[in-house]
């Protein structure tokens, strides 16, 4: 009886933790499906590590089995060393299918010539409208070791973190600007490695050097906490996980300001070549 009681208690506790959205270490075998690239996407280490490879024939990628409406996602990534110009590695959320009215939250890592720094690009699509890029140089070499990239998405804001440091905050200003916020469409997690030489490096002036192929980006430490959605926005809107109300505190706001002052290299709200007004840039 005592043994059965303990088993029952463990089951109840596990159920409570899962319902509360407690973070768990991911296993790529259990959590994702390979979407393209065949053998170029490899799961290693018993499911702890995923490598994506790109050669001249194809890139590769994967997506989460679950789709979510709000949550937090962490991924450790080690980017392509050497001459990675033209390559784009990514970690992002997108509403399936990726049609003309899709929502999307992007981390994209734009390669560069050997010895030149990577560009980390963030973007937000709402109802199919993107063009909200902010670009950064990192304060470390993202090819030398794994670093953690985090997306938090809730009805209040979207937050981007690198190794726990906030680099971007995109707030819900729909009531003030009329710009739709991402609240209705569930999204899956995606990652990919592909050839973006038409635009990724030097605005497309620097092409992929295939003598450096195959190119390999590595992913591990994937965790997902959020509302697993089956097309029911109302249910997820009442979620109680910590991620549901996460915002930047005063100290994080100060760190965000420092990062954007010292490491941001492009901002859709201030880029002089953008001619059209953006109502979400008023705040």
C-alpha positions in Angstrom: 0.0 0.0 0.0 2.8 2.4 0.9 4.6 1.7 -2.4 1.4 2.2 -4.4 0.7 5.4 -2.5 4.2 6.7 -3.4 3.7 5.8 -7.1 0.3 7.7 -7.1 1.9 10.7 -5.4 4.7 10.8 -8.0 2.2 10.6 -10.9 0.1 13.4 -9.4 3.2 15.6 -8.9 4.4 15.0 -12.4 0.9 15.8 -13.8 0.9 19.1 -11.8 4.3 20.1 -13.0 3.5 19.4 -16.6 0.2 21.3 -16.3 2.1 24.3 -14.8 4.4 24.4 -17.8 7.6 23.5 -15.9 10.6 23.4 -18.3 12.0 20.1 -19.2 15.1 19.0 -21.1 14.1 18.2 -24.7 15.0 15.1 -26.6 15.1 15.6 -30.4 13.9 12.1 -31.1 10.7 12.7 -29.1 10.2 16.4 -29.8 10.9 17.2 -33.4 10.4 15.9 -37.0 13.0 16.4 -39.7 11.4 18.6 -42.4 13.9 18.5 -45.2 17.5 17.6 -46.0 17.3 13.8 -45.4 20.6 12.6 -44.0 21.8 16.2 -43.6 19.8 16.5 -40.4 21.2 14.2 -37.8 20.2 13.4 -34.2 23.1 12.4 -32.1 23.9 11.7 -28.4 20.8 9.7 -27.7 18.6 12.7 -28.8 20.5 15.5 -27.0 22.2 16.9 -30.1 21.0 17.8 -33.6 23.3 18.8 -36.4 22.1 20.5 -39.6 24.2 20.3 -42.7 24.1 22.3 -45.9 25.9 21.4 -49.1 25.4 22.6 -52.7 22.5 20.2 -53.2 20.4 21.1 -50.1 20.2 22.5 -46.6 18.3 20.9 -43.8 15.8 21.6 -41.0 13.3 20.3 -38.4 10.1 21.4 -36.7 8.5 20.6 -33.3 5.9 18.0 -33.1 3.8 20.3 -30.8 2.4 23.7 -31.7 2.0 26.3 -29.0 0.0 29.5 -28.3 2.3 31.4 -25.9 5.3 30.1 -24.0 9.1 30.1 -23.7 11.6 28.3 -25.9 15.4 27.9 -25.3 17.9 26.5 -27.8 21.7 26.2 -27.5 23.4 26.7 -30.8 26.9 26.5 -32.1 27.3 28.3 -35.5 29.3 27.5 -38.6 33.0 28.3 -38.2 35.3 29.7 -40.9 33.8 31.1 -44.1 30.1 31.0 -43.5 29.2 33.8 -45.9 25.8 33.2 -47.6 24.5 30.7 -45.1 21.5 31.3 -42.8 21.0 29.3 -39.6 17.7 29.8 -37.9 15.6 29.1 -34.8 12.1 30.5 -35.0 8.4 30.1 -34.4 5.8 30.1 -37.2 2.2 29.4 -37.6 1.6 26.5 -39.9 1.0 26.6 -42.8 3.3 29.5 -43.6 0.8 31.3 -45.8 0.1 35.0 -46.6 -1.3 35.7 -43.2 1.1 33.7 -41.0 2.7 34.9 -37.7 6.4 34.3 -37.1 9.1 35.1 -34.5 12.7 34.8 -35.8 16.2 34.3 -34.7 18.3 34.2 -37.9 22.1 33.9 -37.9 23.7 35.4 -41.0 27.1 34.0 -41.9 30.2 36.0 -42.9 33.7 35.7 -44.4 36.3 34.0 -42.3 37.3 36.2 -39.4 34.3 38.6 -39.8 31.5 38.6 -37.2 28.2 36.9 -37.5 25.0 39.0 -37.7 22.2 38.0 -35.5 18.9 39.1 -36.9 15.5 39.1 -35.1 12.2 39.7 -36.9 8.5 39.6 -36.1 5.7 38.8 -38.6 2.1 39.6 -37.8 -0.7 38.5 -40.2 1.9 38.0 -42.9 3.6 41.4 -42.5 7.3 41.3 -41.5 10.0 43.8 -42.2 10.6 44.4 -38.4 14.3 43.4 -38.4 16.7 44.3 -35.7 20.3 43.2 -36.3 23.1 42.7 -33.8 26.7 41.7 -33.5 27.4 39.4 -30.5 29.8 40.1 -27.7 31.4 36.6 -28.2 32.3 34.3 -31.0 29.1 32.2 -31.6 31.1 29.6 -33.5 33.5 28.7 -30.7 31.0 27.2 -28.3 27.3 26.7 -27.6 25.2 29.7 -26.5 21.6 29.9 -25.5 19.0 31.7 -27.5 15.6 32.3 -26.0 12.2 33.4 -27.2 9.4 34.4 -24.8 5.9 35.0 -26.3 2.8 36.0 -24.4 -0.1 38.4 -24.9 2.0 41.3 -23.4 5.2 41.1 -25.4 7.8 39.1 -27.3 11.2 38.9 -25.8 14.5 37.8 -27.3 17.4 36.7 -25.0 21.0 35.6 -25.7 22.6 33.8 -22.7 19.9 35.3 -20.5 20.6 38.8 -21.6 17.6 40.6 -23.3 18.4 41.9 -26.8 14.9 42.9 -28.0 11.5 43.6 -26.6 8.5 43.8 -29.0 5.4 44.9 -27.1 1.7 44.5 -27.8 0.6 48.0 -29.0 -2.4 46.8 -30.9 -4.8 49.0 -29.0 -2.7 52.1 -29.7 -1.5 51.5 -33.2 -3.9 49.0 -34.8 -1.0 46.8 -35.7 -2.2 43.2 -35.0 -0.3 41.4 -32.2 0.4 37.7 -32.3 -2.5 36.3 -30.2 -4.6 34.0 -32.3 -2.4 31.6 -34.4 -0.6 28.7 -32.7 3.0 28.2 -33.8 5.5 25.5 -34.1 9.2 25.7 -33.4 11.4 25.5 -36.5 15.1 25.4 -37.2 16.9 25.3 -40.5 20.2 25.8 -42.3 19.9 27.1 -45.9 21.6 29.1 -48.6 20.7 32.7 -48.3 23.4 34.1 -50.5 21.0 36.3 -52.4 20.7 38.6 -49.3 22.4 37.3 -46.2 25.9 38.6 -46.4 26.8 42.1 -47.6 23.2 42.5 -48.9 23.9 39.6 -51.3 27.2 40.9 -52.7 29.2 38.2 -51.0 28.2 34.7 -52.2 28.5 31.3 -50.6 32.0 29.8 -51.1 31.2 26.1 -51.7 34.8 25.1 -51.2 34.1 25.4 -47.5 31.1 23.0 -47.7 29.6 21.1 -46.1 28.5 23.7 -43.6 27.3 22.4 -40.2 25.4 24.2 -37.4 24.7 22.4 -34.1 21.7 22.5 -31.8 21.2 21.1 -28.3 19.6 21.9 -24.9 16.1 22.4 -26.5 13.5 23.2 -23.9 9.9 24.2 -24.5 7.4 25.4 -22.0 4.0 26.8 -23.1 0.4 26.1 -23.9 0.3 23.2 -26.3 -2.6 24.2 -28.6 -5.1 22.4 -30.7 -6.5 25.5 -32.3 -8.2 26.8 -29.1 -6.9 30.3 -28.4 -9.3 30.8 -25.5 -7.9 28.0 -23.5 -4.3 29.2 -23.9 -5.3 32.8 -23.1 -6.0 31.6 -19.5 -2.6 29.8 -19.0 -1.0 30.3 -15.7 2.7 29.5 -16.5 5.3 32.1 -15.5 6.1 32.8 -19.1 2.5 34.0 -19.6 3.2 37.2 -17.7 7.0 37.6 -18.2 8.1 41.1 -18.9 11.5 42.9 -18.5 12.1 44.3 -15.0 14.0 47.5 -14.4 17.4 45.8 -14.3 16.7 43.9 -17.6 15.5 47.1 -19.2 18.9 48.7 -18.4 20.7 45.6 -19.8 18.5 45.8 -23.0 19.4 49.5 -23.4 23.1 48.7 -23.1 23.0 45.9 -25.6 21.1 47.9 -28.1 23.4 50.9 -27.7 26.6 48.8 -28.1 25.7 45.9 -30.3 22.7 46.8 -32.5 23.7 47.5 -36.1 20.3 47.9 -37.8 16.8 48.7 -36.7 13.7 48.8 -38.9 12.4 51.8 -37.0 15.5 54.0 -37.8 17.0 52.6 -41.0 17.2 55.6 -43.4 16.4 53.5 -46.5 13.0 52.5 -45.2 10.6 55.0 -46.7 7.2 53.8 -45.3 5.9 54.8 -41.9 5.6 52.1 -39.2 3.0 52.8 -36.6 4.6 50.3 -34.2 7.8 52.5 -34.2 6.0 55.3 -32.3 6.7 53.7 -28.9 
